[in-house]
């Protein structure tokens, strides 16, 4: 059985880690290099770095910051935000990323998924999806959640898998930062439908929420930010708890 992954997320704005609720009302959460090192020492299985304003500001991701973080950690490192072309993915990988994450760029140009998968391998490509339920239908959003597209989530998931994505990072926007639990129904539906790993994001507020996620769905990873940044849940304690609950995790 594959071990479940505990994944902290660094949302980056102006070179600092930030966190908000429902993608707005951002507040400072600390220095990203220091946080990355701490999470590695705490036993995080992977780290996700998302430059959350790169797309809106029409620029590439903060490569110098990626380099600084990659020098200090030895766990798998995913970098997203501002990756709009093969050359952007190449720069991120050269800076130390193990995987790149694309979201809005994939919606605008789905062939980018094929290109990155072909050049770097599917195992190096995460397609992130910010989703919300709109008038009863799950829809995909772009530009940091600012634009509601006409893409239905299940259709889009199926397409990105067919194009070569190696992993899905699924964020339910209405749950983001509320700490009331992961969206188990839609996460479970997607994880059941596809044959690549799904990371659930949005809503983690307690250790029990991770237990519910892993017991209820086939998601292979649980991603969180504020509960780790502000010390509400400590990764070593979470892993010990999950292990006692008979959920397979890599213990530190």
N, C-alpha and C positions, 0 to 999 in steps of 0.2 A: 504494500500500500504506500502511495506517495505521501510523504510527510507534509502536513499543512504549513503554510508560510505566514509568518507575521512580518508585515511590511510597513514601516513608517514612511510617511510622505513629507517631503519638504516642498511646500508651495513657496516660490521665490518671487519677490517683487523688490526692485531696486537693490538687489544683492542681499536682502534679508529674508529670513523665513517669516511667513505671515500665515494667519488663519482667520477665517470668518465663519459666517453662517449663511447657508444658501448662496455661497459664492460672493457675498457682499459683507460690508462692515468689517474689513480686515484689520487685524491688530498684530503687532510685532510679537514674534515667538522666539527670536534669538538668532544667533550667528549660525548659518548653515554648516560651516565646516566643523564647528564645535559639536553641533547636534549630530552630524553624520558620524563623527568619531565616537560619540557617546553611544549611539544606537548600535554600532558595530560591537563595542565592548559589552553592551547589554545582551547581545545575542540575537539581534535582528537578523532575519534570514536574507533580506534584500533591502535595498533603499531605492525609493523613487524620488526624482528631482523634477519638478515641473515649474518652468518659467512661465508663470500664469498670465503675464501681460505681453509676452513676445508677439503673439498673433495679433492682438489688438493694436500694438504699436508698430506692427509690420517690420519686425526685425528678427535676426537670428537669436538663438539662445545664448546665455552668458557663458561662453566657452572657457574663459579664464577661471570662473568659479567652479565649473565642472572639473577642470584640471586640478584645482586645489583640493577639492573633495576626493577625487579619485586617488590622489597620492596618499591620502590618509586612511583609506578603508580597503578591506580585502573581501568584501561581500559583493554579490551581484548588484550592479548599479544601473538603473534605468533613467534615461534623460529624455525629457519632453518639453515642448514649448518652442515654437519658432522653427521647427524642422519642416521645411516646405519643399525640399528637393533632395536628391541623392547626395549632393555635395554637403548639405547641412548634416545629414546622417553620418557622412564620412568624417566630418569635423568632430562630431560628438564622440564617435568611436575612437578616433585618434586622441581625443582628450581624455579618454579613459572609460567611456560608457560601455557597459556590456550589452545593453539593449537600448534601442531608441523607441520613444513613444510618439505616435502621431494621432491627431484628432481632427481638427478643422481642416488641415491640409489634405487629409484623406477624403473628407467629404467633398472638397472642391475638386480634387483630382484623384479618383480612386486608383488610377494606374500607378500612382506613387507607391501603393502597397505592394504591387507586383514588383516594382523596381527595387525597393529596399529588400524585399524577401530574396530576390534573385542575386543581388550584390552582396548581401551580408548573411543570408540564411534566415529562415522563418524564426528560428530560435532567438534571433536578435531583434525581432520586431513585435512591439506591443501596440495594438490599436486601442486607444482610450475612447470611451463613449460617455458623454454627459447626457443623461436622459431624464425625461419627466413625463408624467401622465397628463395628456392634454385632451380634454373632452372624451375621456375613456380610452384613448389610444396612447401607447407608449411611443414617444417621439424622440428623435435624436436632436440635440442642440449643438450649436457651434459657437466659435468666438468666445470661449470662456463662459458658455451658457447664455450669452446675450441674444442669440438668434435661434429661434425654433424652426427647424427644417421640416420638410415634408416626409423625411425618411422615417419609416416605421422601424422600430428597434429590431424586431426579429428578421426583417428583410435585410437590414444593414449588417447585422451579425453574420447572417448566412453569406452575404457577399464578401465581407472582409476575410472570412475563413477561406472561401473559394479562391481569393486572390493571394493567399499565402501568409496571412497573419499568424504569428506563433502564440499569441496570448491576447486576451481581452481584459482591459481594465475598465470596470463598469461602475460609474458614479451616478447614483440617484440624487439629483440636485435638491429635491424637496426635503431630503433627509440630511443633507450635508451640514455638519456642525451641530445638529440638534441632539445628538447622543441618545436617541431613542431606539436604536437598533438598526441593523442592516435591513434592506428591503428584500426579504426572503423569497417572496413569491416570484418576482421578475428575475431575481438572481438565479433561483432554482430552475426556472423555465429555460433560461439561456444556457446555464451550465449543463442541463440535461440534453439540450438540443445539439450542442457542438462537441467536437472531439479535441479541442485545445483548452489549455488552462484558462480559468476565469478568476480574476481578482475582484473581490467585492469592495466597494468604497462608498462611504456616506452613511453616517448614523452610528458608528461605534461609540459607545459610552460606558461600557463595562466589560469585564471579562466574560460575563454570561452571554453577551452579544456575540462574541467570537464562538463560544460553544454552540449557540443556536445556529449560527451560520454554517459551521462545519458539520453539525449533526443533521441539519435540515436540507442542505443543498450539496451539490458536488463541487462547489467553489474550492479551489486549491489554495487560495490566499485571502487574507483579510488585511486591508489597508486602513490605516488611521493616521491622524495628525495631532489634533489638539490634546487628546487624552494622553498621548506620549509626550508632547512638547511641554505640557504644564504639570507632568508628574501624576496625573490622576490614575493612570494605570502604568505600571512598570513592566517592561517586557520580560524580565526574569520571572516575576510573579505570575504573569499571564501564562507563560510556558509551563510553569510548575502546575498551575491550576488546570490547564488543558490536559496535561499528561495524567493528572489524577482522575480526570473525567474520561480517560481512555481514548483521547484524541491524539493521534500520532503527530508529534512535533519534534523538531531538533532541539534537544535540551542543551543548555550552555554548560 
